[in-house]
Amino acid sequence: PAELPKIPTLDLAAHYQTSRRAGGDYYDFFPLSRGRWGILIADVSGHGTPSAVVMAVTHCIAHLHCSENHSPGELLNFLNHHLATRYTSGSGHFVTAFYGIYDPATRKLTFASAGHNPPRLRHCGRWEVDALDQANYLPMGFVADLEYREAEVTLQIGDRLVLYTDGITEAANSHSELFGVARLDMVVADCRDDAASALHKLLN
């Protein structure tokens, strides 16, 4: 998105940086009825122009189907069916994705995942980090007819939710050591930071 939406009860920050000139990562927001918001993050296998093309297709399909009446699982079902039957079959590409619908009135997030990196939920009141992996299933683009299940979580005031792709956790230093999930959790652990400050620390 050109700019982040204003979502009540959330403080948002985001960063997008390709590994090359064209990238296969994607995130988006969908305004829904009753003040709810759809939040989508996805990642196409591989790098470069072919991955960027598949992601552009995924973006178009998502905007065609994302509406008031479709749950997170139903959206992933739709995306997967069209990718597998029309675009990724025989190409070697697949797409991981996490889609959640957030209700600011209840702070409830209902979500489904197609093999994507489980978002990290930092409970600042309890100093714990959970992985939102309760509804994980196969990536999209392999098998046309899949049924993605759903789960839900209620966020508490002060909680921090980190949605990311493997560009963060698989970033390597000069010794080929990966950044990893443990460092990701450590960097976002300071609950005194707002979203922008936490993101700045993570990128540093």
C-alpha positions in Angstrom: 0.0 0.0 0.0 1.1 3.6 -0.6 0.3 4.3 3.0 -0.8 2.3 6.0 -4.4 2.5 7.0 -5.6 4.0 10.3 -7.0 1.1 12.3 -8.5 1.7 15.7 -6.7 0.0 18.6 -3.6 -0.7 16.4 -0.3 1.1 16.0 1.1 0.0 12.6 4.5 0.0 11.1 5.7 -1.8 7.9 8.9 -2.2 5.8 9.3 -3.7 2.3 12.7 -4.2 0.7 13.4 -6.6 -2.2 16.5 -8.7 -2.4 16.8 -7.8 -6.0 15.0 -5.4 -8.4 11.8 -7.4 -8.3 10.4 -9.2 -5.3 7.9 -11.9 -4.6 6.8 -10.7 -1.2 3.5 -8.9 -0.7 1.3 -7.4 2.1 -2.0 -5.6 1.9 -5.0 -4.3 3.9 -8.7 -4.7 3.0 -11.4 -2.5 4.7 -14.4 -4.6 5.6 -17.8 -4.0 7.1 -18.4 -3.1 10.8 -15.0 -1.5 11.0 -13.1 -4.8 10.5 -9.9 -5.1 8.5 -8.4 -7.9 6.4 -4.6 -8.2 6.7 -2.7 -10.3 4.2 1.0 -11.2 3.9 2.3 -13.5 1.2 5.6 -14.8 -0.3 6.2 -16.4 -3.6 9.0 -19.0 -3.8 12.1 -17.9 -5.6 13.3 -14.5 -6.5 13.3 -12.0 -9.4 10.8 -11.3 -12.1 9.0 -14.6 -12.3 8.2 -14.5 -8.6 7.1 -10.8 -8.9 4.7 -11.8 -11.8 3.1 -14.6 -9.7 2.8 -12.1 -6.8 1.1 -9.6 -9.0 -1.4 -12.3 -10.1 -2.0 -13.2 -6.4 -2.6 -9.5 -5.6 -5.2 -9.2 -8.4 -7.0 -12.4 -7.4 -7.1 -11.3 -3.8 -8.7 -8.0 -4.7 -11.2 -9.7 -6.9 -12.4 -12.0 -4.1 -11.8 -10.2 -0.8 -15.2 -9.1 0.4 -17.5 -8.9 3.4 -18.7 -12.5 3.2 -15.5 -14.4 2.9 -13.7 -15.7 6.0 -9.8 -16.1 6.0 -10.0 -19.8 5.1 -12.4 -19.1 2.2 -10.1 -16.4 0.8 -7.1 -18.8 0.9 -9.3 -21.5 -0.7 -10.1 -19.2 -3.6 -6.6 -18.0 -4.1 -5.2 -21.5 -4.0 -7.7 -22.8 -6.5 -7.0 -20.1 -9.1 -3.3 -20.2 -8.6 -3.1 -24.0 -8.9 -5.4 -24.4 -11.9 -4.3 -21.4 -13.9 -0.9 -20.0 -13.0 1.5 -22.1 -10.9 0.9 -25.7 -12.2 4.1 -26.9 -13.8 6.0 -23.6 -13.1 7.6 -24.8 -9.9 6.3 -21.8 -8.0 4.2 -21.8 -4.9 2.9 -19.1 -2.6 2.8 -19.0 1.2 0.3 -16.6 2.8 -1.3 -15.6 6.1 -4.6 -13.8 6.1 -6.4 -12.5 9.2 -9.5 -10.5 9.8 -9.1 -8.1 12.7 -12.1 -6.6 14.6 -11.1 -3.5 16.6 -14.3 -3.6 18.7 -13.3 -7.0 20.2 -9.6 -7.1 19.4 -10.2 -10.5 17.9 -8.0 -11.8 15.0 -9.5 -14.7 13.0 -6.8 -16.2 10.7 -5.7 -18.9 8.3 -2.3 -19.7 6.9 -1.0 -21.4 3.8 2.4 -22.5 4.9 3.5 -19.0 5.8 6.0 -18.1 8.6 3.8 -18.0 11.7 3.4 -14.4 13.0 5.0 -13.8 16.4 2.7 -12.6 19.1 4.5 -10.9 22.0 2.3 -10.8 25.2 3.8 -7.8 26.9 1.6 -8.4 30.0 3.1 -11.9 30.4 6.5 -11.5 28.7 5.8 -14.5 26.4 6.0 -15.0 22.7 3.6 -17.2 20.9 3.6 -18.5 17.3 0.3 -18.1 15.5 0.6 -21.6 14.0 -2.7 -23.0 15.0 -4.2 -22.9 11.5 -1.2 -23.7 9.3 -1.6 -25.8 6.2 0.0 -26.4 2.8 1.3 -23.5 0.6 -0.9 -22.4 -2.3 -0.3 -23.5 -5.9 0.3 -27.2 -5.5 -3.1 -28.8 -5.2 -6.2 -27.1 -6.5 -8.8 -28.2 -4.0 -7.7 -27.6 -0.4 -9.7 -26.5 2.7 -7.9 -24.0 4.8 -8.9 -24.1 8.5 -9.1 -21.1 10.8 -8.2 -20.1 14.3 -8.6 -17.0 16.3 -6.9 -15.1 19.1 -7.9 -12.1 21.1 -5.2 -9.4 21.5 -4.7 -7.6 24.7 -3.7 -4.0 25.2 0.1 -3.7 24.8 0.5 -6.9 22.8 2.8 -6.8 19.8 2.1 -8.8 16.6 4.9 -9.3 14.0 4.0 -10.5 10.5 7.0 -11.2 8.4 8.5 -13.2 5.5 11.7 -15.3 5.6 13.6 -12.4 4.2 14.1 -11.4 7.8 14.8 -14.7 9.5 17.0 -16.0 6.6 19.1 -12.8 6.3 22.7 -13.9 6.8 25.8 -12.2 8.1 29.3 -12.5 6.7 29.7 -15.9 8.4 26.6 -17.3 6.8 24.8 -17.3 10.1 21.0 -16.7 9.8 19.2 -14.0 11.7 16.6 -16.5 12.9 13.4 -16.4 14.9 15.1 -16.2 18.3 16.8 -12.9 17.3 13.5 -11.7 15.9 11.8 -12.3 19.2 14.6 -10.7 21.1 14.6 -7.5 19.1 10.9 -6.9 19.5 10.9 -7.8 23.2 11.0 -4.3 24.5 7.3 -3.4 25.1 8.1 0.2 25.8 8.7 0.7 22.0 6.0 1.9 19.7 5.6 0.1 16.4 7.9 2.4 14.4 10.7 2.1 17.0 10.4 -1.6 17.2 10.7 -1.9 13.4 13.7 0.5 13.4 15.5 -1.7 15.9 14.7 -4.8 13.9 16.1 -3.4 10.7 19.2 -2.2 12.4 
